[in-house]
């Protein structure tokens, strides 16, 4: 049984889209902050207990890739 090129392409694209949707971090966003109330801004005059140093990265790619 031979599938037409159009049907085979549709099946492959649908399968890839399903895998991509399952692997994206957005589907796990509900577990990002399990604490009660989540992340909230600090009130005025409050000093945070922890601070983190931010590190910046730059990435360059040739145009066109």
Backbone as XML, in Angstrom:
<?xml version="1.0"?>
<chain id="A" units="angstrom">
  <residue number="1" name="UNK">
    <atom name="N" x="0.848" y="-1.175" z="0.000"/>
    <atom name="CA" x="0.000" y="0.000" z="0.000"/>
    <atom name="C" x="0.895" y="1.240" z="0.000"/>
  </residue>
  <residue number="2" name="UNK">
    <atom name="N" x="0.751" y="2.089" z="-0.983"/>
    <atom name="CA" x="1.550" y="3.294" z="-1.090"/>
    <atom name="C" x="0.715" y="4.500" z="-0.696"/>
  </residue>
  <residue number="3" name="UNK">
    <atom name="N" x="1.300" y="5.335" z="0.170"/>
    <atom name="CA" x="0.641" y="6.581" z="0.524"/>
    <atom name="C" x="1.072" y="7.648" z="-0.469"/>
  </residue>
  <residue number="4" name="UNK">
    <atom name="N" x="0.160" y="8.526" z="-0.744"/>
    <atom name="CA" x="0.545" y="9.619" z="-1.632"/>
    <atom name="C" x="1.522" y="10.525" z="-0.884"/>
  </residue>
  <residue number="5" name="UNK">
    <atom name="N" x="2.288" y="11.277" z="-1.633"/>
    <atom name="CA" x="3.281" y="12.171" z="-1.043"/>
    <atom name="C" x="2.634" y="13.192" z="-0.105"/>
  </residue>
  <residue number="6" name="UNK">
    <atom name="N" x="1.468" y="13.669" z="-0.472"/>
    <atom name="CA" x="0.776" y="14.677" z="0.315"/>
    <atom name="C" x="0.335" y="14.109" z="1.667"/>
  </residue>
  <residue number="7" name="UNK">
    <atom name="N" x="-0.198" y="12.885" z="1.659"/>
    <atom name="CA" x="-0.661" y="12.252" z="2.898"/>
    <atom name="C" x="0.534" y="11.939" z="3.800"/>
  </residue>
  <residue number="8" name="UNK">
    <atom name="N" x="1.613" y="11.428" z="3.229"/>
    <atom name="CA" x="2.802" y="11.100" z="4.012"/>
    <atom name="C" x="3.402" y="12.366" z="4.634"/>
  </residue>
  <residue number="9" name="UNK">
    <atom name="N" x="3.455" y="13.441" z="3.878"/>
    <atom name="CA" x="3.978" y="14.701" z="4.395"/>
    <atom name="C" x="3.106" y="15.224" z="5.523"/>
  </residue>
  <residue number="10" name="UNK">
    <atom name="N" x="1.809" y="15.132" z="5.389"/>
    <atom name="CA" x="0.880" y="15.582" z="6.421"/>
    <atom name="C" x="1.077" y="14.795" z="7.708"/>
  </residue>
  <residue number="11" name="UNK">
    <atom name="N" x="1.245" y="13.497" z="7.600"/>
    <atom name="CA" x="1.445" y="12.654" z="8.778"/>
    <atom name="C" x="2.759" y="13.011" z="9.472"/>
  </residue>
  <residue number="12" name="UNK">
    <atom name="N" x="3.813" y="13.190" z="8.713"/>
    <atom name="CA" x="5.116" y="13.533" z="9.293"/>
    <atom name="C" x="5.051" y="14.898" z="9.979"/>
  </residue>
  <residue number="13" name="UNK">
    <atom name="N" x="4.450" y="15.881" z="9.334"/>
    <atom name="CA" x="4.359" y="17.226" z="9.919"/>
    <atom name="C" x="3.519" y="17.197" z="11.192"/>
  </residue>
  <residue number="14" name="UNK">
    <atom name="N" x="2.405" y="16.488" z="11.195"/>
    <atom name="CA" x="1.562" y="16.400" z="12.389"/>
    <atom name="C" x="2.308" y="15.723" z="13.538"/>
  </residue>
  <residue number="15" name="UNK">
    <atom name="N" x="3.071" y="14.681" z="13.233"/>
    <atom name="CA" x="3.845" y="13.991" z="14.264"/>
    <atom name="C" x="4.922" y="14.907" z="14.840"/>
  </residue>
  <residue number="16" name="UNK">
    <atom name="N" x="5.643" y="15.618" z="13.988"/>
    <atom name="CA" x="6.672" y="16.537" z="14.463"/>
    <atom name="C" x="6.084" y="17.663" z="15.312"/>
  </residue>
  <residue number="17" name="UNK">
    <atom name="N" x="4.942" y="18.187" z="14.909"/>
    <atom name="CA" x="4.298" y="19.256" z="15.675"/>
    <atom name="C" x="3.876" y="18.753" z="17.054"/>
  </residue>
  <residue number="18" name="UNK">
    <atom name="N" x="3.414" y="17.508" z="17.122"/>
    <atom name="CA" x="3.027" y="16.929" z="18.408"/>
    <atom name="C" x="4.234" y="16.796" z="19.325"/>
  </residue>
  <residue number="19" name="UNK">
    <atom name="N" x="5.352" y="16.292" z="18.803"/>
    <atom name="CA" x="6.559" y="16.161" z="19.615"/>
    <atom name="C" x="7.066" y="17.517" z="20.081"/>
  </residue>
  <residue number="20" name="UNK">
    <atom name="N" x="7.045" y="18.502" z="19.218"/>
    <atom name="CA" x="7.508" y="19.839" z="19.586"/>
    <atom name="C" x="6.617" y="20.429" z="20.673"/>
  </residue>
  <residue number="21" name="UNK">
    <atom name="N" x="5.308" y="20.246" z="20.557"/>
    <atom name="CA" x="4.382" y="20.785" z="21.555"/>
    <atom name="C" x="4.588" y="20.125" z="22.908"/>
  </residue>
  <residue number="22" name="UNK">
    <atom name="N" x="4.919" y="18.855" z="22.926"/>
    <atom name="CA" x="5.123" y="18.152" z="24.189"/>
    <atom name="C" x="6.461" y="18.482" z="24.832"/>
  </residue>
  <residue number="23" name="UNK">
    <atom name="N" x="7.431" y="18.920" z="24.049"/>
    <atom name="CA" x="8.771" y="19.163" z="24.567"/>
    <atom name="C" x="9.036" y="20.615" z="24.936"/>
  </residue>
  <residue number="24" name="UNK">
    <atom name="N" x="8.127" y="21.526" z="24.656"/>
    <atom name="CA" x="8.369" y="22.938" z="24.942"/>
    <atom name="C" x="8.192" y="23.214" z="26.429"/>
  </residue>
  <residue number="25" name="UNK">
    <atom name="N" x="8.974" y="24.138" z="26.987"/>
    <atom name="CA" x="8.847" y="24.469" z="28.404"/>
    <atom name="C" x="7.500" y="25.081" z="28.767"/>
  </residue>
  <residue number="26" name="UNK">
    <atom name="N" x="6.804" y="25.666" z="27.814"/>
    <atom name="CA" x="5.515" y="26.294" z="28.112"/>
    <atom name="C" x="4.517" y="25.282" z="28.644"/>
  </residue>
  <residue number="27" name="UNK">
    <atom name="N" x="4.620" y="24.024" z="28.238"/>
    <atom name="CA" x="3.683" y="23.020" z="28.729"/>
    <atom name="C" x="3.973" y="22.658" z="30.179"/>
  </residue>
  <residue number="28" name="UNK">
    <atom name="N" x="5.146" y="23.050" z="30.714"/>
    <atom name="CA" x="5.497" y="22.758" z="32.094"/>
    <atom name="C" x="5.533" y="24.028" z="32.937"/>
  </residue>
  <residue number="29" name="UNK">
    <atom name="N" x="4.950" y="25.099" z="32.468"/>
    <atom name="CA" x="5.016" y="26.378" z="33.167"/>
    <atom name="C" x="4.344" y="26.319" z="34.529"/>
  </residue>
  <residue number="30" name="UNK">
    <atom name="N" x="3.388" y="25.444" z="34.725"/>
    <atom name="CA" x="2.695" y="25.362" z="35.999"/>
    <atom name="C" x="3.611" y="24.907" z="37.131"/>
  </residue>
  <residue number="31" name="UNK">
    <atom name="N" x="4.760" y="24.296" z="36.799"/>
    <atom name="CA" x="5.686" y="23.827" z="37.815"/>
    <atom name="C" x="6.844" y="24.785" z="38.025"/>
  </residue>
  <residue number="32" name="UNK">
    <atom name="N" x="6.804" y="25.958" z="37.425"/>
    <atom name="CA" x="7.921" y="26.894" z="37.480"/>
    <atom name="C" x="8.167" y="27.394" z="38.907"/>
  </residue>
  <residue number="33" name="UNK">
    <atom name="N" x="7.134" y="27.675" z="39.668"/>
    <atom name="CA" x="7.286" y="28.178" z="41.025"/>
    <atom name="C" x="6.246" y="27.504" z="41.915"/>
  </residue>
  <residue number="34" name="UNK">
    <atom name="N" x="6.614" y="26.421" z="42.598"/>
    <atom name="CA" x="5.635" y="25.679" z="43.379"/>
    <atom name="C" x="5.250" y="26.348" z="44.701"/>
  </residue>
  <residue number="35" name="UNK">
    <atom name="N" x="5.869" y="27.475" z="45.073"/>
    <atom name="CA" x="5.553" y="28.123" z="46.341"/>
    <atom name="C" x="4.160" y="28.744" z="46.295"/>
  </residue>
  <residue number="36" name="UNK">
    <atom name="N" x="3.553" y="28.842" z="47.454"/>
    <atom name="CA" x="2.244" y="29.466" z="47.578"/>
    <atom name="C" x="2.315" y="30.925" z="47.143"/>
  </residue>
  <residue number="37" name="UNK">
    <atom name="N" x="1.471" y="31.350" z="46.240"/>
    <atom name="CA" x="1.433" y="32.730" z="45.788"/>
    <atom name="C" x="2.373" y="33.037" z="44.639"/>
  </residue>
  <residue number="38" name="UNK">
    <atom name="N" x="3.308" y="32.157" z="44.356"/>
    <atom name="CA" x="4.220" y="32.363" z="43.238"/>
    <atom name="C" x="5.196" y="33.493" z="43.492"/>
  </residue>
  <residue number="39" name="UNK">
    <atom name="N" x="5.726" y="34.036" z="42.444"/>
    <atom name="CA" x="6.698" y="35.113" z="42.541"/>
    <atom name="C" x="5.969" y="36.448" z="42.537"/>
  </residue>
  <residue number="40" name="UNK">
    <atom name="N" x="6.240" y="37.267" z="43.542"/>
    <atom name="CA" x="5.568" y="38.566" z="43.650"/>
    <atom name="C" x="6.627" y="39.651" z="43.826"/>
  </residue>
  <residue number="41" name="UNK">
    <atom name="N" x="6.336" y="40.890" z="43.428"/>
    <atom name="CA" x="7.283" y="41.984" z="43.650"/>
    <atom name="C" x="7.405" y="42.280" z="45.150"/>
  </residue>
  <residue number="42" name="UNK">
    <atom name="N" x="8.598" y="42.700" z="45.577"/>
    <atom name="CA" x="8.808" y="43.037" z="46.992"/>
    <atom name="C" x="8.178" y="44.379" z="47.310"/>
  </residue>
  <residue number="43" name="UNK">
    <atom name="N" x="7.619" y="44.519" z="48.503"/>
    <atom name="CA" x="7.082" y="45.818" z="48.915"/>
    <atom name="C" x="8.202" y="46.835" z="49.113"/>
  </residue>
  <residue number="44" name="UNK">
    <atom name="N" x="7.875" y="48.091" z="49.109"/>
    <atom name="CA" x="8.865" y="49.148" z="49.290"/>
    <atom name="C" x="9.522" y="49.019" z="50.661"/>
  </residue>
  <residue number="45" name="UNK">
    <atom name="N" x="10.852" y="49.178" z="50.699"/>
    <atom name="CA" x="11.585" y="49.131" z="51.957"/>
    <atom name="C" x="12.013" y="47.743" z="52.389"/>
  </residue>
  <residue number="46" name="UNK">
    <atom name="N" x="11.709" y="46.712" z="51.630"/>
    <atom name="CA" x="12.084" y="45.343" z="51.984"/>
    <atom name="C" x="13.345" y="44.966" z="51.231"/>
  </residue>
  <residue number="47" name="UNK">
    <atom name="N" x="14.302" y="44.368" z="51.956"/>
    <atom name="CA" x="15.549" y="43.917" z="51.353"/>
    <atom name="C" x="15.442" y="42.417" z="51.055"/>
  </residue>
  <residue number="48" name="UNK">
    <atom name="N" x="15.783" y="41.996" z="49.842"/>
    <atom name="CA" x="15.681" y="40.571" z="49.527"/>
    <atom name="C" x="16.726" y="39.747" z="50.284"/>
  </residue>
  <residue number="49" name="UNK">
    <atom name="N" x="16.388" y="38.484" z="50.596"/>
    <atom name="CA" x="17.309" y="37.593" z="51.300"/>
    <atom name="C" x="18.446" y="37.148" z="50.390"/>
  </residue>
  <residue number="50" name="UNK">
    <atom name="N" x="18.174" y="36.918" z="49.130"/>
    <atom name="CA" x="19.164" y="36.429" z="48.181"/>
    <atom name="C" x="19.210" y="37.330" z="46.962"/>
  </residue>
  <residue number="51" name="UNK">
    <atom name="N" x="20.386" y="37.500" z="46.424"/>
    <atom name="CA" x="20.527" y="38.179" z="45.145"/>
    <atom name="C" x="21.379" y="37.303" z="44.247"/>
  </residue>
  <residue number="52" name="UNK">
    <atom name="N" x="21.136" y="37.367" z="42.961"/>
    <atom name="CA" x="21.853" y="36.562" z="41.984"/>
    <atom name="C" x="22.537" y="37.474" z="40.981"/>
  </residue>
  <residue number="53" name="UNK">
    <atom name="N" x="23.783" y="37.119" z="40.651"/>
    <atom name="CA" x="24.500" y="37.863" z="39.629"/>
    <atom name="C" x="23.975" y="37.427" z="38.260"/>
  </residue>
  <residue number="54" name="UNK">
    <atom name="N" x="23.630" y="38.379" z="37.429"/>
    <atom name="CA" x="23.149" y="38.030" z="36.096"/>
    <atom name="C" x="24.333" y="37.955" z="35.136"/>
  </residue>
  <residue number="55" name="UNK">
    <atom name="N" x="24.283" y="36.989" z="34.254"/>
    <atom name="CA" x="25.340" y="36.782" z="33.266"/>
    <atom name="C" x="24.713" y="36.898" z="31.884"/>
  </residue>
  <residue number="56" name="UNK">
    <atom name="N" x="25.298" y="37.731" z="31.039"/>
    <atom name="CA" x="24.772" y="37.928" z="29.688"/>
    <atom name="C" x="25.622" y="37.173" z="28.678"/>
  </residue>
  <residue number="57" name="UNK">
    <atom name="N" x="24.976" y="36.614" z="27.682"/>
    <atom name="CA" x="25.657" y="35.913" z="26.601"/>
    <atom name="C" x="25.206" y="36.507" z="25.268"/>
  </residue>
  <residue number="58" name="UNK">
    <atom name="N" x="26.107" y="36.505" z="24.307"/>
    <atom name="CA" x="25.759" y="36.956" z="22.967"/>
    <atom name="C" x="26.064" y="35.838" z="21.991"/>
  </residue>
  <residue number="59" name="UNK">
    <atom name="N" x="25.216" y="35.703" z="20.988"/>
    <atom name="CA" x="25.413" y="34.659" z="19.990"/>
    <atom name="C" x="25.276" y="35.289" z="18.609"/>
  </residue>
  <residue number="60" name="UNK">
    <atom name="N" x="26.178" y="34.935" z="17.712"/>
    <atom name="CA" x="26.152" y="35.477" z="16.360"/>
    <atom name="C" x="26.100" y="34.344" z="15.361"/>
  </residue>
  <residue number="61" name="UNK">
    <atom name="N" x="25.330" y="34.514" z="14.307"/>
    <atom name="CA" x="25.253" y="33.547" z="13.224"/>
    <atom name="C" x="25.463" y="34.272" z="11.906"/>
  </residue>
  <residue number="62" name="UNK">
    <atom name="N" x="26.058" y="33.609" z="10.955"/>
    <atom name="CA" x="26.229" y="34.248" z="9.642"/>
    <atom name="C" x="24.867" y="34.477" z="8.970"/>
  </residue>
  <residue number="63" name="UNK">
    <atom name="N" x="24.809" y="35.495" z="8.138"/>
    <atom name="CA" x="23.572" y="35.784" z="7.430"/>
    <atom name="C" x="23.865" y="35.666" z="5.932"/>
  </residue>
  <residue number="64" name="UNK">
    <atom name="N" x="23.269" y="34.845" z="5.185"/>
    <atom name="CA" x="22.272" y="33.855" z="5.557"/>
    <atom name="C" x="22.919" y="32.607" z="6.145"/>
  </residue>
  <residue number="65" name="UNK">
    <atom name="N" x="22.122" y="31.882" z="6.909"/>
    <atom name="CA" x="22.608" y="30.675" z="7.572"/>
    <atom name="C" x="22.761" y="29.579" z="6.538"/>
  </residue>
</chain>
